[in-house]
Amino acid sequence: MKTVYVCFCTDVIHDGHLNIIEHAKQHGKVVVGCLSDKEMIRCTKFPTTSEEERMELYRSIDGVDEVVLQDNMLYDDIINKLHPDFIVHGDNWKDGPEKTIRTHVEKLLAEYGGEIIDVPYTYNENVKKVDDRLREKLSMPEYRRKRLRQLIDMTPIVKTMEAHSGITGLIVEKTVVESEDGKLDQFDAMWVSSLCDSTAKGKPDIELVDMTSRLNTINDIMEVTTKPIILDGDTGGLTEHFVYNVRTLERMGVSAVIIEDKTGLKKNSLFGTEVIQTQDSIENFSAKIAAGKKAQLSDDFMIIARIESLILERGMDDALERAFAFTAAGADGIMIHSRKKDPAEIFEFCDKFREKDKKTPIVVVPTSFNQVTEEELASHGVNIVIYANQLMRAAFPVMKSTAEDILRAHRAKEVDSRLMPFKDIIRLIDEI
């Protein structure tokens, strides 16, 4: 009997999956692969159930003879092990980002005469209803909030991109590319920056935009996305206010807040010692962290301490002393910041911190030292990388030059070639 292979990466079985199994049964023994968690998060899906639960679900489908774990989205492990005669898949992988996977599979099968069977994609009200429910489930606070901790455990480094509106949230949510190894890749989480939030409102980054307005931005993003959100909490404000905000953020489904160990009027860290910035005492900031941890109700929410010692040229010893004190106070992670173009002091901090603390997540924002790769950061123990303002900075010069060119030409024709067709923007929104 010939072997027919089908890969699933779903938490719920609907008519489309059953239709694929029916086609597979006609050609031989049906083996269903369960795509592993670490591979699912690199595609366009995030698991809401465990690998074991999904495998058990697939075993319950009538017509399935065997279930295995697939640990490579390109099918290399499965094809090398099983040499299936047929691989059955919905024809939706003939276009879009998944096309690269199909091309790779086709090449591997051709080496020994295997074939791909493309089944017309099933789209009806039942399928749409199930897909909508899964998306809604991912966006619910209790699922979104815990995803950051899950990602830290699943992936070498959590790739986080700034979002300052619903539309930028959708860009972060839906951007999928083919990586150098032929696999698919995407961002894991979103960073809601006080700098970008303030800039989008045309206001200075001095905590002038109050928390109510910040929460409205978060809500706009949450309404159209599912990925976890990390909030730039500036200094956290007064401890009494911080406690209240922790509860609010936790209830909304925010995964983490990062607060910096400074006091007084907020000044952007990239100014460094060019402006007067006052670092909080270790005792006061530790007390704020402890109060925030005491206030939260779930184990999912994270309070991450941002250390400004290197920015303010206080030295490595001061940075490390603060890091260990803040973790002792309950901080769920440490963000170390630098405005130097060379990542050497960041690497030094991470290496020395990891000598004593192997588990506490480390966060970095490589705005100044932007030549460093995610792989290099991960090799020094970094868990989360935040691209903190690139979307905002990319948009501003394009909008400015477009406005200038329209003024010069007294019409819009000259700028049309650089504009994205509005139907493409609408399509991005309509796919929610």
C-alpha positions as CSV (number, residue, x, y, z in Angstrom):
1,M,0.0,0.0,0.0
2,K,1.3,3.5,-0.9
3,T,1.9,6.1,1.8
4,V,0.0,9.4,1.7
5,Y,1.2,12.2,3.9
6,V,-0.8,15.2,5.1
7,C,0.5,18.0,7.4
8,F,-1.9,19.8,9.8
9,C,-1.2,22.8,12.0
10,T,-4.7,23.4,13.3
11,D,-6.3,23.3,16.7
12,V,-9.8,22.6,15.3
13,I,-10.9,20.2,12.5
14,H,-13.4,21.6,10.0
15,D,-14.8,20.6,6.6
16,G,-11.6,21.6,4.7
17,H,-9.4,19.2,6.8
18,L,-11.9,16.4,6.4
19,N,-12.0,16.9,2.6
20,I,-8.2,16.6,2.5
21,I,-8.4,13.4,4.4
22,E,-11.0,12.0,2.1
23,H,-8.8,12.7,-0.9
24,A,-5.8,11.2,0.8
25,K,-7.7,7.9,1.6
26,Q,-8.2,7.3,-2.0
27,H,-4.5,6.9,-2.6
28,G,-3.3,4.7,0.2
29,K,-2.3,4.6,3.9
30,V,-2.9,8.1,5.5
31,V,-0.2,9.5,7.7
32,V,-1.0,12.9,9.3
33,G,1.9,15.1,10.5
34,C,1.4,17.5,13.4
35,L,3.6,20.6,12.7
36,S,5.6,21.3,15.9
37,D,5.0,24.4,18.0
38,K,8.4,26.0,17.1
39,E,7.7,25.7,13.4
40,M,4.1,26.9,13.6
41,I,5.1,30.2,15.2
42,R,7.4,30.9,12.2
43,C,4.5,30.5,9.8
44,T,1.2,32.4,10.2
45,K,-0.3,30.4,13.1
46,F,0.2,30.2,16.8
47,P,-0.9,27.1,18.7
48,T,-3.5,27.4,21.4
49,T,-3.2,23.7,22.3
50,S,-0.1,21.6,22.9
51,E,1.6,19.3,20.3
52,E,0.3,16.3,22.2
53,E,-3.3,17.5,22.2
54,R,-3.2,18.3,18.5
55,M,-1.8,14.8,17.7
56,E,-4.5,13.2,19.8
57,L,-7.1,15.3,17.9
58,Y,-5.7,14.1,14.5
59,R,-5.7,10.5,15.7
60,S,-9.5,10.8,16.3
61,I,-10.2,11.6,12.6
62,D,-11.8,8.7,10.7
63,G,-9.5,7.5,7.9
64,V,-6.2,8.5,9.6
65,D,-3.9,5.5,10.0
66,E,-0.9,7.1,11.8
67,V,0.0,10.5,13.3
68,V,3.6,11.8,13.6
69,L,5.3,15.0,14.7
70,Q,6.7,17.2,11.8
71,D,9.6,19.3,13.1
72,N,10.5,21.1,9.9
73,M,8.1,23.3,7.9
74,L,9.9,22.4,4.7
75,Y,9.0,18.7,5.2
76,D,12.7,17.6,5.1
77,D,12.5,15.4,8.2
78,I,9.3,13.7,7.1
79,I,10.3,13.1,3.5
80,N,13.7,11.7,4.5
81,K,12.0,9.3,7.0
82,L,8.8,8.2,5.3
83,H,9.5,8.7,1.6
84,P,5.7,9.2,1.0
85,D,4.3,8.4,-2.4
86,F,2.0,11.4,-2.2
87,I,1.7,14.6,-0.2
88,V,-1.8,16.0,-0.1
89,H,-2.3,19.7,0.7
90,G,-4.9,22.4,0.0
91,D,-4.1,24.3,-3.1
92,N,-3.8,27.6,-1.2
93,W,-0.1,26.9,-0.9
94,K,0.3,27.4,-4.6
95,D,0.3,31.2,-4.0
96,G,1.5,33.6,-1.3
97,P,4.3,33.0,1.2
98,E,3.7,29.2,1.4
99,K,4.5,28.8,-2.3
100,T,8.2,28.5,-1.3
101,I,7.4,25.5,0.8
102,R,5.5,23.8,-2.0
103,T,8.4,24.4,-4.4
104,H,10.8,22.8,-1.9
105,V,8.6,19.8,-1.3
106,E,8.1,19.3,-5.0
107,K,11.9,19.2,-5.5
108,L,12.4,16.7,-2.7
109,L,9.6,14.4,-4.0
110,A,11.0,14.5,-7.6
111,E,14.2,12.8,-6.4
112,Y,12.4,9.5,-6.0
113,G,9.1,9.9,-8.0
114,G,6.8,11.2,-5.3
115,E,3.9,13.5,-6.2
116,I,2.0,16.4,-4.8
117,I,-1.8,16.3,-4.8
118,D,-3.3,19.8,-4.6
119,V,-6.9,19.7,-3.2
120,P,-9.1,22.7,-4.0
121,Y,-9.3,24.8,-0.9
122,T,-12.6,24.4,0.9
123,Y,-14.3,27.7,1.7
124,N,-17.8,27.8,3.2
125,E,-19.6,29.4,6.1
126,N,-18.6,26.6,8.5
127,V,-14.9,26.9,7.6
128,K,-15.1,30.7,7.8
129,K,-16.8,30.4,11.2
130,V,-14.1,28.1,12.6
131,D,-11.3,30.2,11.3
132,D,-12.9,33.4,12.8
133,R,-13.3,31.6,16.1
134,L,-9.6,30.6,16.2
135,R,-8.5,34.1,15.4
136,E,-10.8,35.5,18.1
137,K,-9.4,33.0,20.5
138,L,-5.9,34.2,19.9
139,S,-6.9,37.8,20.5
140,M,-8.6,37.1,23.8
141,P,-6.8,38.5,26.8
142,E,-6.2,35.2,28.5
143,Y,-4.5,33.7,25.4
144,R,-2.7,36.8,24.1
145,R,-1.3,37.7,27.6
146,K,0.6,34.4,28.1
147,R,2.0,34.2,24.5
148,L,5.1,36.2,25.3
149,R,6.3,33.7,28.0
150,Q,5.4,30.9,25.6
151,L,7.5,32.4,22.8
152,I,10.5,32.9,25.1
153,D,10.4,29.2,25.7
154,M,9.7,28.2,22.1
155,T,12.1,30.3,20.0
156,P,15.8,31.4,20.3
157,I,14.9,35.0,20.2
158,V,11.5,36.8,20.2
159,K,11.4,39.3,17.3
160,T,9.4,42.4,18.3
161,M,8.5,45.3,16.0
162,E,7.0,48.6,17.0
163,A,3.4,49.4,16.2
164,H,1.7,52.7,17.0
165,S,-1.7,52.3,15.3
166,G,-4.1,49.7,14.0
167,I,-2.7,49.8,10.5
168,T,1.0,49.4,11.7
169,G,-0.3,46.6,14.0
170,L,-1.7,44.8,10.9
171,I,1.7,45.2,9.1
172,V,3.5,43.6,12.0
173,E,0.8,40.9,12.3
174,K,0.7,39.9,8.6
175,T,4.2,40.4,7.2
176,V,5.6,37.0,6.3
177,V,8.8,36.5,4.3
178,E,11.0,33.7,3.0
179,S,14.2,33.5,5.1
180,E,17.7,32.6,3.9
181,D,17.1,28.9,4.8
182,G,14.0,28.8,2.6
183,K,11.6,28.8,5.6
184,L,9.0,31.3,6.4
185,D,9.5,34.0,9.1
186,Q,7.5,36.7,10.8
187,F,7.6,39.0,13.8
188,D,6.6,37.4,17.1
189,A,5.4,40.4,19.1
190,M,4.6,44.1,19.1
191,W,6.2,47.0,20.9
192,V,4.0,50.0,21.8
193,S,6.6,52.7,22.2
194,S,5.9,55.9,24.1
195,L,8.2,57.7,21.6
196,C,6.3,56.5,18.6
197,D,2.9,56.9,20.3
198,S,3.8,60.5,21.2
199,T,5.2,61.2,17.7
200,A,2.1,59.9,16.0
201,K,0.1,62.4,18.0
202,G,2.6,65.2,17.2
203,K,3.7,65.6,20.8
204,P,7.1,65.5,22.5
205,D,8.2,62.2,24.2
206,I,8.0,63.6,27.8
207,E,5.1,61.5,29.1
208,L,2.8,64.2,27.9
209,V,0.5,61.6,26.4
210,D,-1.3,60.2,29.4
211,M,-2.0,56.6,30.1
212,T,-5.6,56.8,29.0
213,S,-4.5,57.8,25.6
214,R,-1.8,55.1,25.6
215,L,-4.4,52.5,26.4
216,N,-6.6,53.7,23.5
217,T,-3.7,53.1,21.2
218,I,-3.2,49.6,22.6
219,N,-6.9,48.9,22.2
220,D,-6.8,50.1,18.5
221,I,-4.0,47.6,17.9
222,M,-5.6,44.8,19.8
223,E,-8.9,45.0,17.9
224,V,-7.3,44.0,14.7
225,T,-4.3,41.7,15.8
226,T,-3.5,38.7,17.9
227,K,0.2,38.9,18.7
228,P,1.5,39.7,22.2
229,I,2.1,43.3,23.1
230,I,5.0,44.8,25.1
231,L,4.3,48.3,26.4
232,D,6.9,51.0,26.9
233,G,5.8,52.1,30.4
234,D,8.5,54.9,30.6
235,T,9.3,55.3,34.3
236,G,6.1,53.7,35.5
237,G,5.2,56.9,37.2
238,L,4.3,57.0,40.9
239,T,4.2,53.6,42.5
240,E,0.5,54.1,43.4
241,H,-0.2,54.8,39.7
242,F,2.0,51.9,38.5
243,V,0.1,49.4,40.6
244,Y,-3.2,50.5,39.1
245,N,-1.8,50.5,35.6
246,V,-0.5,46.9,36.0
247,R,-3.9,45.7,36.8
248,T,-5.4,47.5,33.8
249,L,-2.8,46.2,31.4
250,E,-3.1,42.7,32.7
251,R,-6.9,42.8,32.3
252,M,-6.6,44.1,28.7
253,G,-4.3,41.2,27.7
254,V,-1.0,43.1,27.4
255,S,1.9,40.6,27.9
256,A,4.5,42.9,29.5
257,V,5.4,46.4,30.5
258,I,8.9,47.7,30.5
259,I,9.8,50.5,33.0
260,E,13.0,52.4,33.2
261,D,15.0,53.2,36.4
262,K,14.8,57.0,36.1
263,T,12.8,59.7,37.8
264,G,11.6,63.2,37.0
265,L,10.6,64.5,33.6
266,K,10.9,61.9,30.9
267,K,13.8,62.4,28.5
268,N,14.5,60.0,25.6
269,S,17.4,57.7,26.5
270,L,19.2,58.3,23.2
271,F,20.1,61.8,24.4
272,G,22.3,60.1,27.1
273,T,24.3,62.6,29.1
274,E,23.5,65.5,26.7
275,V,20.5,66.3,28.9
276,I,19.9,66.0,32.6
277,Q,18.5,62.6,33.5
278,T,18.2,61.3,37.0
279,Q,18.5,57.6,37.7
280,D,16.3,56.3,40.5
281,S,17.8,54.6,43.5
282,I,18.0,50.8,43.5
283,E,15.9,50.8,46.6
284,N,13.1,52.9,45.2
285,F,12.9,51.2,41.9
286,S,13.0,47.7,43.5
287,A,10.1,48.8,45.7
288,K,8.1,49.9,42.6
289,I,8.8,46.5,40.9
290,A,7.8,44.6,44.0
291,A,4.5,46.6,44.3
292,G,3.7,45.9,40.7
293,K,4.3,42.2,41.1
294,K,2.2,42.1,44.2
295,A,-0.7,43.8,42.4
296,Q,-0.9,41.5,39.4
297,L,-3.3,38.6,39.5
298,S,-2.0,36.1,36.9
299,D,1.4,34.5,36.4
300,D,1.4,35.4,32.7
301,F,2.0,39.2,32.9
302,M,5.6,40.3,32.9
303,I,7.2,43.4,34.5
304,I,10.6,44.1,32.9
305,A,13.1,46.4,34.4
306,R,15.0,48.7,32.0
307,I,18.5,49.7,33.2
308,E,19.9,53.1,32.1
309,S,23.4,52.8,33.7
310,L,25.2,52.4,30.4
311,I,23.2,55.2,28.7
312,L,24.1,57.5,31.6
313,E,27.8,56.3,31.7
314,R,27.5,54.9,35.2
315,G,29.5,51.8,34.3
316,M,29.1,48.1,34.0
317,D,29.3,47.3,37.7
318,D,26.3,49.7,38.4
319,A,24.3,48.1,35.6
320,L,24.9,44.6,36.9
321,E,24.2,45.5,40.5
322,R,20.9,47.0,39.5
323,A,20.1,43.9,37.3
324,F,20.5,41.5,40.2
325,A,18.7,43.7,42.6
326,F,15.7,44.2,40.3
327,T,15.4,40.5,39.6
328,A,15.5,39.9,43.4
329,A,12.7,42.3,43.7
330,G,10.6,40.3,41.3
331,A,11.4,41.7,37.8
332,D,10.5,39.1,35.1
333,G,13.1,40.3,32.8
334,I,16.0,42.8,32.3
335,M,16.3,45.3,29.5
336,I,19.8,46.7,29.0
337,H,20.1,49.8,26.9
338,S,23.0,51.4,25.1
339,R,23.4,54.2,22.6
340,K,26.9,53.2,21.4
341,K,27.2,51.9,17.8
342,D,29.4,49.0,18.9
343,P,27.5,46.3,20.8
344,A,30.5,45.3,22.9
345,E,29.2,46.7,26.2
346,I,25.8,45.0,25.6
347,F,27.6,41.7,25.0
348,E,29.7,42.2,28.1
349,F,26.7,42.9,30.2
350,C,24.8,39.9,28.9
351,D,27.7,37.5,29.3
352,K,28.4,38.7,32.9
353,F,24.7,38.6,33.8
354,R,24.3,35.1,32.4
355,E,27.3,33.9,34.5
356,K,25.0,34.2,37.5
357,D,21.5,34.2,36.1
358,K,20.8,31.6,33.4
359,K,17.0,32.1,33.2
360,T,15.8,35.7,33.5
361,P,15.0,37.0,30.0
362,I,17.2,39.7,28.6
363,V,15.7,42.4,26.3
364,V,17.8,44.6,24.0
365,V,16.9,47.4,21.6
366,P,19.5,47.6,18.8
367,T,18.7,51.1,17.5
368,S,22.2,52.4,17.7
369,F,24.1,49.1,17.3
370,N,21.9,48.0,14.4
371,Q,24.6,46.0,12.6
372,V,24.2,43.2,15.2
373,T,22.2,40.1,14.1
374,E,19.5,38.3,16.1
375,E,21.7,35.2,16.0
376,E,24.6,37.1,17.6
377,L,22.3,38.5,20.3
378,A,20.9,35.1,21.0
379,S,24.4,33.7,21.4
380,H,25.0,36.1,24.3
381,G,21.8,35.1,26.0
382,V,19.4,37.7,24.7
383,N,15.7,36.5,24.6
384,I,13.9,39.5,23.1
385,V,15.0,41.9,20.5
386,I,12.9,45.1,19.9
387,Y,12.9,47.1,16.7
388,A,11.6,50.1,18.5
389,N,10.9,52.8,16.0
390,Q,11.7,51.7,12.5
391,L,8.2,51.8,11.1
392,M,7.6,55.3,12.3
393,R,11.0,56.5,11.0
394,A,10.4,54.9,7.6
395,A,7.0,56.5,7.2
396,F,8.0,60.1,8.1
397,P,10.5,60.9,5.2
398,V,8.2,59.3,2.6
399,M,5.2,61.3,3.7
400,K,7.3,64.5,3.9
401,S,8.8,64.2,0.4
402,T,5.3,63.3,-1.0
403,A,3.8,66.4,0.5
404,E,6.7,68.5,-0.9
405,D,6.4,67.0,-4.4
406,I,2.7,67.7,-4.6
407,L,3.3,71.3,-3.6
408,R,6.0,71.7,-6.3
409,A,4.0,70.0,-9.1
410,H,0.5,71.3,-8.1
411,R,-0.9,67.9,-8.7
412,A,-0.4,64.3,-7.5
413,K,0.7,62.5,-10.7
414,E,4.4,62.8,-9.9
415,V,4.1,60.9,-6.6
416,D,1.8,58.2,-7.8
417,S,4.5,55.6,-8.6
418,R,5.7,55.5,-5.0
419,L,2.2,55.0,-3.6
420,M,0.7,51.7,-2.6
421,P,-2.6,51.1,-4.3
422,F,-5.4,51.8,-1.9
423,K,-7.1,48.5,-2.8
424,D,-4.0,46.7,-1.4
425,I,-4.4,48.6,1.9
426,I,-8.1,47.7,2.0
427,R,-7.3,44.1,1.3
428,L,-5.0,44.0,4.2
429,I,-7.8,45.4,6.5
430,D,-10.5,43.2,5.0
431,E,-8.5,40.0,5.7
432,I,-9.1,40.5,9.4
